[in-house]
Amino acid sequence: MSERSSEISGLYRRTIEERRELVREWAGLTEAEVRSYEFPPGIDPATIDRMIENVIGVYPFPLGVATNFRINGQDRLIPMAIEEPSVVAAASNAAKVARATGGFRASATAPVMIGQVQILDVPDPAAARLRILDERDRLLEAANAKDPVLVKFGGGARDLEVRLLQTPRGSMLIVHLLVDARDAGGMNAVNTMCEALAPELARLAGGRSVLRIISNLAVHRLARARATFRVDLLATDRATGPEVVEAILDAYALAVADPYRCATHNKGIMNGISSVVIATGNDYRAIESGAHTYAAWSAEEGAVVRPLTTYEKDAAGNLVGSIELPTALGLIGGATAVHPTAKANVKLLGVKTARELAEIVAAVGLAQNFAALRALATEGIQRGHMELHARNLATSAGARPDEVDRVVARLVQEHAIRFDRAKEVIEELRALGPR
Ligand code: MEV
């Protein structure tokens, strides 16, 4: 085969069909493979084509709905976009347990984001800091002039902080612009304001500005949720409720003490959070980066990271869980307001403000984490996982819908969740004839 070059100029000028044809030839894709890029009914190709560059199609994620959620006294169905089995079921099960005590209580701070302006070559940084702070009101006014619409809706630049930072390349002055982003994620408003203020900040500091960008460590925009999981609802065939509570507390303690476990603990939380964030068209990389950095930033002295959740036992022996994390989520601007599926999901959730969405996301994160700890502390997560895995295997090995249950049951019973065995089992069942 001749050498193929990935240097293709002007791909963005071609139509979606032309780009698709190009990649088909480039990679030798079959007709069926190319068809998997096609837009499902209800998704307007032109809308998607405007969202990113060089669009060739869409990549559909499974979209599930988690049930049983009651948050701040209101019932919600939760759309979750995720490729991993068990997550939606686990969240729904956890929400069912929380429901028995009234569900999740959630809250959020004002939606204040941080923008950073980096100023270099400042001869007198301590004095420069004060010169900038002296001009606070004028600078905030100049920032707000850049976004009158945000100001009209009650948001806008709120405050300035100036930090003196020692870096491997010498000392720097870092100005933080605090912006209330209301129902937006805040990226555009904050970046625009930082870019607008940078020349004046550099002039006041007597240095030069370089980076002007939002921080994803949104420590002023936090969402919190808590729930009580009744001890009597936690009993299993093999363990009493109080034993399960103790086992979950032991699992949590390990996440507090050990970064290796903490990474997985927090990953499980993000299973819930990211799937709602994706379903609503929000920037999941921003949320994930913010969450993990916050988990490190807020760790106890001497610890490198901490779990985003906390577990305690109340006076009655019930398990009480809570969560707190940054949530830079928006409903206006960005994909949430454009992507048809994201718009439908926002409506399904019934949220009117970014704050409500942040509260829901926090509750789902807590539910997901509780479900994972409960499974890990009791039967282990493989049983549930394996059943779903076996189901996928059975289907891909050729089981018809009416055969899947029986194939799965055999594979699980034999502890042989393998493709080759799935094929054999299908043949064995067929040889036996209809039940
Ligand atoms: C798997 O996606 C998530 C878990 O590993 C989370 C955890 O261990 O807490 C089950």
Boltz pocket constraint, residues with backbone or C-beta under 6 A from the ligand:
constraints:
  - pocket:
      binder: B
      contacts: [[A, 84], [A, 264], [A, 265], [A, 266], [A, 267], [A, 268], [A, 269], [A, 271], [A, 369], [A, 372], [A, 373], [A, 376], [A, 381]]
      max_distance: 6.0
